[in-house]
Amino acid sequence: MPSPSRSVQTLTDLLRWRASNQTEARAYTFLQDGEGQETTWTYGDLDRQARAIAAALQEHKGAGERALLLYPPGLDYIAAFFGSLYAGVAAVPAYPPAQLQAVTRILSILQDAKPRFALTTHEILESVNALAEAYPVLKDIRWIATDALEDGLEDGWKRPAITGDTLAFLQYTSGSTSTPKGVMVLHRNLMSNEEMIRQGFSHDDPPTICGWLPLYHDMGLIGTVLQPMYLGSHSIVMSPWSFLQRPIRWLNTITKYRATTSGGPNFAYALCTRKVKPEKLASLDLSSWRVAFNGAEPVRAETLVEFADTFAPAGFRREAFYPCYGLAEATLFVSGGITSELPRHLTVDSAALEQNRAVAAQPGPSARTLVSSGRSWGDSLIRIVNPETLVACAPGEVGEIWTAGPHVTHGYWGREETNAETFQARIQGSEEGPFLRTGDLGFMIDGDLYVTGRIKDLIIVDGRNHYPQDLELTAESQHPALRPGCSVAFSVDHPEGERLVVLVEVSARFAPSEQGDGAQSLNGSALQKTIRQAVAAAHSVDVHEVVLLQQGEVLKTSSGKVQRRACRAKYVEGSLQRWAA
């Protein structure tokens, strides 16, 4: 397959090259229902759609402006993203319209990014018009329904004057209680990170990629949309709702299209293990799956084992697992393993880890098994630094993860003071850098990065460090009524010092035993006691309060991460809907 020359420095030039040299090659296939109903665009199709949208923006002198993208999952979103780039307009991906009831976030993005345009479909535009009376700010934007543009508009497109240093899009972080921040991603950041992904994922031969991740989220956009375009390969896209409703649809898609690269956060693999019935395994063939990436949240060793054991009869190979680490501030990808090797595990002493030291130990109740997130790729650097002294940590010493290289973005939109501290950090006594401070904790051994948690989520009780994800896993494992991935651990102020609180969702299938009318009854008081005892035994920390919550109460980001600080705020203000309250 032909490849573009090194002179191609922007995504705009790259897609134009693909449209000229791979005009009829399949670019994207969207599965409307997650199953049989599909629409496919070639690179030529995408180029025509993008030029038409760009021409509409150019008619209003849009170069240098920003455009909000508001679409359901699908090809229209992809066309609008490239259409913005084709006009020299920075795209601002936002939540899909199914979540417009959470309009507060969109209003926050509008206030921060101040886009002059909003691109959407004619159907969504009707819904927006109905909201405009309640939210007048929506009237201040020029709305363009890209599925209603006149034929032939693409012929009026003019190539914009952009370079690798031009702003491509603003990636708004999924955030918690704070106002969303827009990460400024330049064309050169994207080109650099896509090359890092190509190297790390061993995409020497064009892969077939498939995914269900939200396209307005960095992993879905950069991994499922831009990586295949960077490589000139084919990507099959489905809605995240299709996956969440029936996880087997993801595995069916890999089977049908012989996908070689696909993945998601750890919870996706755990969900498949729980939800896919054994009798369905015979219909699956996962032998083509070479890179099963796992990132965006802590990678659990037990999840990898359970998924691999469950789907081995369907041809899944354990070495296909590819734990990786990244964040929007570094475009996406920071580290990953070697595709030909099994994921590396390291069992460490829990007590030593609480003191910021990784000390090898035998598996057991007093140990914790961590999964390596691999190594750096391309021109990137990864360093572990004491977040208080800014001194580099020794191998095996836990500190803040810092990264530097051309993949590190330009900073947050309009946050100059924050940018200096977060994106221009320097290590004491070193000339390397500047570095991005990720806010994540971890350590390195033999060049491998092990992520242990987030600085702001770290729980310190009686002078000892506790990682919330460990406490949460222990709590939610105590009864089948407790929903996996729907627990939250945090500390609260108390006259006697910081105290631990654990929130756990109870499945709607269970009713309090005292009611006597539930399909399955549950003794809440006994369960709270069991959770307290289990956490104390496993982590040597007392739980101040165990709160059982109604199903759906644990707040999560658009990518499925638990919003611990937002949940803590609701607990403090007393607004959580308690189970059996």
N, C-alpha and C positions, 0 to 999 in steps of 0.2 A: 504493500500500500504506500502511495507517495506521502511524503511529509513536507510540511512547510519549511521555509528557510528560517534561519535564526533572526532575520530582519523582522519577522512577525512579532510584534511586541505588545499587541492588545488583543482582547477577545473579539473586537470588531473586525480587525484584519484577519484573525484566525477563521472566523465563521465565513467571511467573504472568500477566503482561500478554499475552505471546504466546499462552499457552494459552487465554486468554479471547477474544482478538481474531483469532487465526489457528489456531483449534482443529484444523482439518482440513488445514492446510498441511503439506507435507512438511518435516520437520526434518532427519533423518539417514537415510541409506541405507548399510548395511554390506554389503560384498561378502565373503561367507565364504571363498571360494576365490580372491578377486582377479579373478573373471571373472563368470560368469552367475548364481550362487546369491546372492540378495540378500534382505535384510530391511529394511523401511522403517518408521520411526516418524514420526508427526505430532507437532506441538507438544503436542497434547492427550495423546497416548500418553506422551510423555516426562514431562509434568507428573504424570500418574497414577503412573508408576513412581517418580518422585522423591518424591512424597508418601508412598507406601507405605514406602520405605526410611527417610525422615525419621521417620515414625511409629514404626518399629521402634527407631530411635535414641532418640526421645523417651520411649519406654516405660522406657528405662534412664537417663533424665535426662542425656542426652548433651550438652546445650547448653554451649558453651565448651570442650568436649573436642576430641580429634583422632581421626581414623579413617584407618587404613592402607587403601589401595585396592590389591587384588591380583587382577588380571583379565587374561585374554587380550585382544587387541585386539577391540573390538566395542561394541555398544550397551549391554551390561551395565555396562561401565566408565563410559560417559557418564551413565547413570542413577544410578550410585553417586556420581559426582562431584556432580551436582545434588542428589541425596538428602541428601548431607552438608550442603550449603549450606542446604537447606530445613530442616534441624534445628539450624542454628546451630553445626554441627560443622565444624572445619577439616579438609579432605581432605588426605591425605598420599599422593600417587601414588607407586607403586613399580614395580620391574621386573615384567614379565609372568612367569607361572609357568614358561614354557619355560626360563627362566634361573634357576630356583630352586637349581640346583646351585651358583650363585654366591651362596650364602645369606649370606655374610659381609657383603655390602652391606646386605641387608635387616636383619640383626642390628644393623648400625651405625645404620641409620635408626631402628629400634625404640629403641635406647639413647638416641639424641639426641632424638627427638620424643616418646617415651613416650606413644604413642597408647593410649587406653583401649579402642578398638574396632578391628576389622579387618573390612572388607567384602570378600566374594569370592563365588565360585560354590560350589555343593555339591560339584562334582567336585574343585575345587582344595582345598576344605576337607578332603577325605579325604586328599589328599597331605600337607597341613599336619599333620594328626593323626599321620601316619606319621613325620613329622620331629620331633614334639614331645618324644619321649623323648630324642633327641640334643640338642635345643635347648629346655630347659625354659621359657625366656622366652616361647615361643610359647603356653604355657598360661596366662600372666598376662593375656592379652588376651581380650576378649569377641568371639568370631568370629560373624559373621552371614552366612549364605548368602542373598544377596538374590534369587536365582532360585528360592528355596523358601519365600518369604513367603506367608502365607495371603491369600486373596482378600478384598478389601474393607478391607484395613488402611489404605489411603489415606484413608478417611473419618475416621479418628481424628487426622489431622494437624492441628497448630496452628501458625499462622504465628509464626516466632521473632522475638524482639526484636533485630533486627540493623540496622546502619547502614553507611554507606560506610567507616567506620573499623573494621568487624569483620574479623577475619582470615578470609579465604576458603580459602586452602590454603597448604601448605608445599611449595615446589618445590625438591627436593633436586638440587643441582648435580651434573652428571655427573662432575666431579672427576677426579683422577688418583690419586696415592698417598695423599693426605690423607683424613681422615675426611670423609664427605659433610656439607655444610652446607645447612641448610634455609632457603631464602629466604622470608620472611614476606610474602605477597602479600595485600593488603587488597582489599576490594570496590572501593574508589575507585581503587586502582591499576589494576585490571582495566578498569573503565569508562573511565578516562582513556586507557589504552593501546589499547583497542579503537576508540576514537574517532580516535586517531592513525593506526591502521592503516586505518580507513575513509577518512580524508583522503588518506593517502599512496598507497593502492592505488586511489584514485578510485572507491570503491564507492558512488557516488551512486545507482546503480540496483542492486537486490539481485543479487549475483553467484551463479553456481553454482560452488561450491567443491568441489574434490576433493583427497584427500591420502592418503599412505601412512605419514606420519611417526608415530612412536610416540606414543600418546595420553598417556603418563606423562611425556613430555618437553615443555618449554615451547612449542616451535614447533608441535608437533602439537596440544597442548591449546588453546593460545590462538589459533592460526591456523586450525586445521581444525575445532575444536569450538565455541569461544566466539565467534569473529568471525561465523560464519553466524547464530548465535543472536542476537548483538547486532544484526544486520541483518534478522533474520526471513527468512533465505534457506535454501536447501537445500544440504546438504553430503554428499558421497559419500566414505565412509571404507573403506580397505582395510588389511590387515595389512602391516607393513613386511616380513615374511618373504615375502609374496606378491610384493612388488615386487623384493626382492633375488633371489628365485629366477628370476623372469622379468620384467625391467624393462619389457618392452613392455606388460605389464598396466596399468601407470600410463598410458601413452599411449593404450591401447585404452579406458580408462575416460574420459579426456578426450574422446575421439572419440565414444563412445556417449552420454554425458550432456551433451555440448556444454558442458563446464566452461569457465568464464571465468578462474578464479583457481586456481592450483596451483603447487607448488614444493617446494624442499628445499635441502639443502646442495649445494655445487659438485660433489661426487663423484657425485650422482645423475644430473646431466646428462652427465658424462663416462662413466658406466656405460651409459647409453642409447646414446651414440654408439658405444661399443665393442661392445655386445651385440646391438643390434637389426639384423637382417639387411636388406640393401638390398631384397630381394624382399618384405619386410613393409611397406614404405612405402606401397604402393598401398592397403593396408587402413586407413590412418590418415588422419584429417582433423583437423588441429590449428588450423584457422582460427578457432575460437571462443576460443582461449587468448589472453586480453588481458594477464594479469599472471602472468608466470613468475618468481616470486620466487626469489632465490638468496642464501642467507645461512647463518649458523652456522659457517662456516669461510671461509678466504680465497677470494675470487672470482677465478678465473683468466681473463684475457682470451682465452687460446687455447681454453678450454673453451666460452666463449660463441660464438666464431667457428665452432668445429667442430660444435657442436650445431646452430647456425642453418643452416650449410651442409648438414648431413646431413638435416635435417628440413624444409628449405624446400620440397622437392617434396610434402610432406604438409601444406602450408599454414601452417607455423610462420613467424611474422613476427619479424624480428630486434628490432624495437622492443618486443616483448612482454617481453623480459628486464627484470627488475627487481631489480638488486643492492641489498641492504639490509644493515643491521648492527643487532645487538641483543644482549641478554644477559638471563639470568633475573633478575639484580639490578635491572634496569629493567623488570620484568614480562616484556617480550620485545623490542618494537620501539623502536629509538632513531632510526634514520635510513633514508631510502629516496629513490629518485629521483622523477622525474616520468613518469607512465605514458605520456604521449604522445610522449616523447623517447627516442632511442637512448641506451643506457648511455654514460656519459662515460668516456674513457680518458685517461691521462696517462703519457707515457713520460719517465722521469727517469734521470739519471746514477747508476749503481750506486755509484760511489765516493763521490759527494756524499751519497747516502742512508746510507752507512755512517757518515757524520759527522753524521747527523741533519738533513740539508738536502735538500729536494726541488728539484732543478734540472732544468728541462726539457732533453731531449736527443733526438737522432734515434734511431730504432730501430737496434739493433745489439748486438754481444756485450757491450759495456760499459754497456748500458742495461737498464732494467726497466720493463715496462708495467704500470701499476696501473689498477684499475677503481674508479671512484667508487662509494661506498656511499650517495650522495645527501646529503640535507639533513635538518634537524630539521623536525618537524611539530607542530601543536597548540601547547601551552604549554611545550614542552620547550626546553632549552638544551643546546648542545654546545660545549665549550671544549677546547682543547689546552693542556696545562700541563706544565712541566718537572717530572718526578716527584721530583726531589731538592730543587730550590729553591722549588717551588710557585708559580713565576712564570709568567704566561700566555705562551705561545709566539707568535711572529710568524707570519703566513701563510707556509706552505711550510716551517715548522720542525717537525720530528718531536718529539712529546712524548706524554704519556699522555692518553687520551681521557677527559674528564669530562663527566657529564651531570646535569642537574637538571630537576625538574618533578614534576607529580603522578603520573607513571608510575613514578618511582623508589620502590622498595619500602621496607618498614619496617626492613629489616636481616635479619641471620641469627638464627634461633631460638637463644636462650640464649648469644649471643656479644656481650655488651655492649661489651667492650673492642675487639673487632674492628670492631663497628658504628661506634664513634666515629671510628675512623681511616678506614674505607672509605666510610661513608655520610654523614659530616658534614664533608667536606673544604672548605676555603676557599682561594681564590686570593689570594696576597699582593697587598695594595693594592686589592682589589675588595670591593664589598659584595654581589655576587651570591652565590647559593647558599642553603643548603649543596649540595655536589655529591657524586655518587657517583663514586668512583675505579674505573674499569673494569678496570684492569690491562692494557689494550690500548694499543698504540702506533699513532699515526697523525698526519696533518697535515690542515689545511684550506686550500683555495685557492678563492676566489670562492664561498664558502659550501658547497662540496662537501667531504665527509669522505672521506679515503683512509686505509684501515686497512692498516698495514704489518706487524703481528705482535703477539705478547704479550711483556710485559716479562720474565716469568720464563723464556720460551723463547728469548729473544735470546741468540745465541752471540757471545762477544767473544774473539777470538783475535788476539794481537799488537796489541791496541789498536784493532781494527777490528770494527764491528758486522756480523753476518751473520744474516739471517733464515732459520730452519730450513726453511721451506717452499720457499724458492728452491733451497737445496742439495739438498733431497729430490727436487724435480722434475728437476734435472739428473742426479742419480744414477739414478733409476728409468727415465729415458729412454734409457739406454745399450744396452738389449737387450730384446727381446720376452719373455724369460724372467722379467723383473723385474715384479712385480705393481704396477700403478698405484695410488697412494694407500696403499701399504703399505711406506713407507720412513720412517726416523726419523733426524734429525740432532741432535746435542747435543755439548756439550763436557764433558771430564773433567779433573780435576786431574792435573798432571804436574810432575815436578821442574823442568822448563823453562817452566812456565806452562800455561795452558789449551790443550787439544788437541782437535781435532775427530774425532768418531766418527760413522760413517754405517752404519745398519742397513738392509738391503734384503731383502724376502721374495722367494724364488724360487718360481715356479709349480711345483706338484707334477707337471706334465707333463714337467718336465726332470729328467734324471739326470746325475750327474758323468760326464764323458767317460771317466775311467779305469775306470768300472764296465763300460762297454760293453754294458749291457743295457737302457738307457732308451729309451723311444719317441723322445725327442729328447735328444741328449747336449749337455753344456755344460762348457766348461773354466772352472772356478771361479777359478783363479789369474789367468788372462788377463782375466776379467771384472772382478775386483777392481782390476787394474791400469788397465783402461779407465775405471772409475769414478773412480779417483784422478786420472787425467790430465784427465778431463772437468771435475771439480770445480775442479781447480787452474787450468785454462784459463779457465773461466767466472767464477770467484769469487776467484781469486788467493789461495787458502788451501790449505795442505797437509792431507790427510786422514791422521790418525794411524793409523786402522784402518777398513777396510771389512769389515763382517761380513755374510755371506750367511746368511739365516735360512730355516728351513723354513716352508712356507705356514701361515698362521694364527698366527704367533708375535708379530706386532706387536699390541700391546694397544690397544684402542680403547674409547671411551666408548659409552654406549647410543645416542648420536646419530651415531656413526661418526667422531668426531674421534680423531686419533691421541693416545695418552697418552704424551707424550714423557718426562715425568719418571718414570713407572712403567717405561717401557722402559729408561731410563737406569739405574734402580735394579736391574733384572734383569741388565743388562750388567755393572754393577759387582760384583754378587754372583755372576756367572758361571752364571746359571741359564737362559740363553737356549738354545733348541734350534737349533743351527747346522745349516745345510745341508751335507750330506756330512761331518758330524762323525764 
